[in-house]
Structures are given as C-alpha cells and as structure tokens.
Amino acid sequence: MVNFKLVQNKYSLSSKLILITFLIGIVNLFLYDYESTQETIIFISILTLRYLLFILIKRRFEWSKYLLIFIIIRSMYRLYIVMGDMDVNPVTKVNLTLQLIISILAFVILIVFPKLKEWISDKRKYITTPRISNPQH
C-alpha cells in the first residue's frame, strides 16, 4: 500500500513542480525585456512546452522524461545567457535559477529516486537470498 502511494505521488509531485516552473516563467515574461519578436516567440513556446510537460507527467506518459531533460538543458542555457547580461532584472535571474532547481528536483523525484530505490532493493534481495551450497562436496 505504501509503495502504491509513493508511485502515485511521484507523478503528482513532479507535475506540480513543473507547474510551478510554468508560473515562474509567466512572471519572467513580464519582467524580462525581450529585444526581438523572435525571442518572445521562443520564450512563449518554451512556456507552452512546460505546460505540456505538466500535463504529460500528470498523465504518466513515459516519454515525458525526455521533454523534462530538454527543459532542464534549456534552463541551463538560458540561465548562462541571462547571468552574463548586466541589464537583466535580478528577480529574473533568481526566477531562472529557481526554475532550473525545481526542474532538476522534478527529474530526481520522477526518475532518479525510483531507479535508486530499485537498485537498493535488488542489492538487498541479492544479499538476503540464501546461497545453495554445492551438494557434491
């Protein structure tokens, strides 16, 4: 029963974390001064992908982890670009950092923790299984 709740909660928690990054992105849309229409369109498309990711994780699509990895890489790239710009509002820099941290946390909850738990469970199973001795000796 506990394992079922954990499995159910990892999707719910990860999707809520991604929704938070989406909301932070909406705040950034109003704080960051975009220099071109192309930048604005790219930013809005990334926001759309974040919302799509929220839905995909909530509905437990297996390939949502690839979109999550893409979002994390995009967040790292965006943070690198914005941190070098001196004219950017400090709140925007903090928000981008929060987006990256929360996205990584969602990735860890959704993918890393279950793999780690499975690995530990396999190790325990291997250690606790009785060894059959060779009857010929």
VEXPAFI-578021 format. One record per residue: x, y, z of N, C-alpha, C in turn; residue number from 0; residue in one letter; chain. Coordinates in steps of 0.1 Angstrom, whole numbers, plus 5000, padded with zeros to 4 digits. Each point is the difference from the previous one (the first is absolute). Example, Ala and Ser with C-alpha at 12.3 -4.5 7.8 and 13.67 -1.06 7.14 Angstrom:
# residues 2
REC neast nnorth  nup caeast canorth caup ceast cnorth  cup   n res chain
REC  5132   4943 5078   4991    5012 5000  5009   5012 5000   0   a     A
REC  4996   5011 4993   5009    5011 5000  4992   5011 5008   1   s     A
# end
This chain:
# residues 137
REC neast nnorth  nup caeast canorth caup ceast cnorth  cup   n res chain
REC  5008   4988 5000   4992    5012 5000  5009   5013 5000   0   m     A
REC  5010   5000 5008   5009    5011 5000  5007   5002 4987   1   v     A
REC  5005   4990 4993   5006    5001 4988  4991   5006 4989   2   n     A
REC  4987   4996 5000   4991    5005 4991  4998   5015 5002   3   f     A
REC  4999   5005 5012   4999    5014 5003  5012   5008 4995   4   k     A
REC  5012   4994 5002   5012    5006 4996  5001   5002 4985   5   l     A
REC  4996   4989 4993   5000    5001 4985  4990   5010 4995   6   v     A
REC  4988   5000 5007   4990    5010 4996  5005   5014 5003   7   q     A
REC  5006   5002 5011   5004    5014 5004  5012   5005 4992   8   n     A
REC  5009   4991 4995   5011    5006 4992  4995   5007 4987   9   k     A
REC  4990   4995 4994   4995    5006 4988  4993   5013 5004  10   y     A
REC  4992   5000 5010   4993    5012 5005  5009   5011 5004  11   s     A
REC  5010   4996 5008   5010    5010 5005  5008   5005 4989  12   l     A
REC  5005   4992 4991   5008    5005 4989  4992   5009 4991  13   s     A
REC  4988   4997 4997   4991    5008 4991  4998   5014 5007  14   s     A
REC  4997   4999 5013   4998    5013 5007  5013   5009 5000  15   k     A
REC  5011   4994 5001   5013    5007 5000  5002   5007 4986  16   l     A
REC  4996   4992 4989   5001    5006 4987  4990   5011 4998  17   i     A
REC  4988   4999 5006   4990    5010 4999  5006   5013 5007  18   l     A
REC  5007   4998 5011   5006    5012 5007  5010   5007 4991  19   i     A
REC  5008   4992 4992   5010    5006 4991  4992   5007 4989  20   t     A
REC  4989   4995 4996   4992    5007 4990  4995   5013 5005  21   f     A
REC  4995   5000 5012   4996    5013 5006  5011   5010 5002  22   l     A
REC  5012   4995 5004   5012    5009 5001  5003   5005 4986  23   i     A
REC  4999   4992 4990   5002    5005 4986  4991   5011 4996  24   g     A
REC  4987   4999 5004   4991    5011 4997  5004   5013 5006  25   i     A
REC  5005   4999 5013   5005    5012 5007  5011   5005 4992  26   v     A
REC  5010   4992 4995   5011    5004 4993  4996   5007 4987  27   n     A
REC  4989   4995 4994   4996    5006 4987  4997   5015 5002  28   l     A
REC  4996   5004 5012   4997    5014 5002  5012   5008 5005  29   f     A
REC  5010   4993 5006   5011    5007 5006  5012   5002 4990  30   l     A
REC  5002   4990 4991   5011    5000 4991  4996   5008 4987  31   y     A
REC  5009   5010 4996   4998    5008 4989  5006   4993 4987  32   d     A
REC  4991   4994 4992   5005    4993 4988  5003   5010 4989  33   y     A
REC  5011   4997 4994   5005    5010 4990  4994   4997 4986  34   e     A
REC  4995   4989 4998   4994    4997 4986  4987   4991 5002  35   s     A
REC  4993   5000 4989   4988    4992 5000  5003   4985 5000  36   t     A
REC  5012   4997 4994   5004    4986 4999  5003   4995 5014  37   q     A
REC  5006   5008 5009   5003    4996 5014  4987   4998 5007  38   e     A
REC  4990   5008 4998   4987    4999 5007  4993   4987 4995  39   t     A
REC  5000   4997 4987   4994    4988 4995  5006   4988 5006  40   i     A
REC  5014   5000 5001   5007    4988 5005  4996   4999 5015  41   i     A
REC  5000   5011 5007   4996    4999 5014  4986   4995 5003  42   f     A
REC  4991   5004 4992   4986    4996 5001  4999   4985 4996  43   i     A
REC  5008   4996 4990   5000    4985 4996  5005   4992 5012  44   s     A
REC  5011   5004 5006   5005    4993 5012  4990   4999 5011  45   i     A
REC  4993   5012 5002   4989    4999 5010  4989   4990 4997  46   l     A
REC  4997   5000 4987   4990    4990 4995  5005   4985 5003  47   t     A
REC  5013   4998 4997   5006    4987 5002  5000   4997 5015  48   l     A
REC  5002   5009 5009   5000    4998 5014  4985   4996 5004  49   r     A
REC  4990   5006 4995   4987    4997 5003  4996   4986 4995  50   y     A
REC  5005   4997 4988   4998    4987 4994  5007   4989 5008  51   l     A
REC  5012   5003 5005   5007    4991 5009  4992   4997 5013  52   l     A
REC  4994   5011 5005   4992    4998 5012  4989   4990 4997  53   f     A
REC  4993   5001 4989   4989    4991 4997  5005   4986 4997  54   i     A
REC  5011   4999 4993   5006    4987 4996  5004   4992 5013  55   l     A
REC  5007   5007 5009   5004    4993 5013  4987   4996 5008  56   i     A
REC  4991   5009 5000   4987    4997 5008  4993   4988 4994  57   k     A
REC  5001   4998 4987   4993    4989 4994  5010   4988 4998  58   r     A
REC  5012   5001 5006   5009    4989 5001  5006   4995 4986  59   r     A
REC  5002   5009 4991   5006    4996 4987  5014   4997 5003  60   f     A
REC  5005   4989 4995   5014    4996 5002  5010   5009 4993  61   e     A
REC  4997   5005 4989   5010    5009 4993  5000   5014 5005  62   w     A
REC  4992   5003 5010   5001    5014 5006  5014   5002 5006  63   s     A
REC  5007   4990 5004   5013    5002 5006  5010   5006 4989  64   k     A
REC  4998   4997 4988   5009    5006 4989  4997   5015 4999  65   y     A
REC  4987   5003 5000   4997    5015 5000  5005   5007 5012  66   l     A
REC  4999   4993 5012   5005    5006 5012  5015   5002 4999  67   l     A
REC  5008   4991 4994   5014    5002 4998  5003   5011 4991  68   i     A
REC  4992   5002 4989   5001    5011 4991  4998   5013 5008  69   f     A
REC  4989   5001 5008   4997    5012 5008  5011   5003 5009  70   i     A
REC  5006   4990 5006   5012    5003 5009  5012   5005 4993  71   i     A
REC  5003   4995 4989   5011    5005 4991  4997   5014 4996  72   i     A
REC  4988   5002 4996   4996    5014 4995  5001   5010 5012  73   r     A
REC  4996   4995 5012   5001    5009 5011  5015   5004 5004  74   s     A
REC  5008   4990 4998   5015    5002 5003  5005   5010 4990  75   m     A
REC  4997   4998 4987   5004    5009 4990  4995   5014 5002  76   y     A
REC  4987   5001 5003   4994    5014 5002  5006   5007 5012  77   r     A
REC  5003   4992 5011   5006    5006 5012  5014   5005 4997  78   l     A
REC  5008   4992 4992   5013    5004 4996  5000   5013 4992  79   y     A
REC  4990   5001 4991   4999    5013 4991  4996   5012 5009  80   i     A
REC  4990   4998 5008   4995    5011 5008  5009   5004 5011  81   v     A
REC  5008   4991 5006   5009    5004 5011  5011   5009 4994  82   m     A
REC  5004   4999 4988   5010    5008 4994  4995   5014 4996  83   g     A
REC  4987   5002 5000   4994    5013 4996  4998   5009 5013  84   d     A
REC  5007   5011 5000   4999    5009 5011  4987   5008 5001  85   m     A
REC  4993   5001 4989   4988    5009 5000  4987   4992 5005  86   d     A
REC  5002   4987 5003   4988    4992 5003  4997   5002 5015  87   v     A
REC  4987   5001 5002   4994    5001 5014  5005   4989 5009  88   n     A
REC  5005   5003 5012   5005    4989 5009  4989   4990 5003  89   p     A
REC  4988   5004 5001   4989    4991 5002  4998   4989 4989  90   v     A
REC  5003   5005 4988   5000    4990 4989  5011   4990 5001  91   t     A
REC  5011   5004 5005   5011    4990 5002  4997   4990 5011  92   k     A
REC  4994   5005 5010   4996    4991 5011  4989   4991 4995  93   v     A
REC  4990   5005 4993   4990    4991 4995  5005   4990 4990  94   n     A
REC  5009   5003 4992   5006    4990 4991  5008   4989 5008  95   l     A
REC  5007   5005 5010   5007    4990 5009  4990   4991 5006  96   t     A
REC  4989   5005 5005   4989    4992 5007  4994   4990 4990  97   l     A
REC  4998   5005 4987   4994    4991 4990  5010   4988 4998  98   q     A
REC  5013   5003 4999   5009    4989 4998  5000   4990 5012  99   l     A
REC  5001   5006 5012   5001    4991 5012  4987   4992 5001 100   i     A
REC  4988   5006 4998   4988    4992 5001  4998   4990 4989 101   i     A
REC  5005   5003 4988   4999    4990 4989  5009   4988 5003 102   s     A
REC  5012   5003 5005   5009    4989 5004  4994   4992 5011 103   i     A
REC  4994   5006 5010   4993    4993 5011  4989   4991 4994 104   l     A
REC  4992   5005 4991   4990    4992 4994  5006   4988 4993 105   a     A
REC  5011   5002 4993   5007    4989 4993  5005   4989 5010 106   f     A
REC  5006   5005 5011   5005    4991 5010  4988   4992 5006 107   v     A
REC  4989   5006 5003   4988    4993 5006  4994   4990 4990 108   i     A
REC  5000   5004 4988   4993    4992 4990  5009   4988 4995 109   l     A
REC  5013   5003 4999   5008    4990 4993  5011   4994 5009 110   i     A
REC  5008   5009 5007   5011    4995 5007  4996   4992 5013 111   v     A
REC  4991   5005 5008   4996    4993 5012  4995   4986 4998 112   f     A
REC  4990   4999 4990   4996    4986 4998  5010   4991 4995 113   p     A
REC  5010   5004 4992   5011    4992 4995  5009   4996 5012 114   k     A
REC  5002   5010 5009   5009    4997 5011  4993   4991 5010 115   l     A
REC  4987   5001 5002   4992    4991 5009  5001   4986 4994 116   k     A
REC  4998   4999 4987   5001    4987 4993  5013   4993 5002 117   e     A
REC  5011   5008 4998   5013    4995 5001  5003   4995 5015 118   w     A
REC  4996   5008 5010   5002    4996 5014  4992   4988 5003 119   i     A
REC  4988   4999 4995   4991    4988 5002  5007   4988 4994 120   s     A
REC  5005   5001 4988   5007    4989 4993  5013   4995 5008 121   d     A
REC  5007   5010 5006   5012    4997 5008  4996   4992 5012 122   k     A
REC  4989   5005 5007   4995    4993 5012  4995   4986 4997 123   r     A
REC  4994   4999 4989   4995    4987 4996  5011   4990 4997 124   k     A
REC  5011   5005 4994   5012    4992 4998  5007   4996 5012 125   y     A
REC  5000   5009 5010   5007    4997 5013  4992   4991 5008 126   i     A
REC  4987   5001 5000   4992    4992 5009  4996   4986 4995 127   t     A
REC  5002   4998 4987   4997    4986 4995  5010   4990 5005 128   t     A
REC  4995   4989 5004   5009    4989 5005  5008   4994 4988 129   p     A
REC  5012   4998 5003   5009    4994 4990  4999   4985 5001 130   r     A
REC  4998   4993 4989   4999    4986 4999  5014   4994 4999 131   i     A
REC  5004   4992 5009   5013    4994 5000  5000   4989 4990 132   s     A
REC  5012   4997 4995   5001    4989 4990  4999   4986 5007 133   n     A
REC  4990   4992 4997   4997    4988 5007  5011   4989 4997 134   p     A
REC  5008   5002 4990   5010    4990 4997  5012   5000 5009 135   q     A
REC  5002   5011 5007   5012    5001 5009  4997   4995 5014 136   h     A
# end
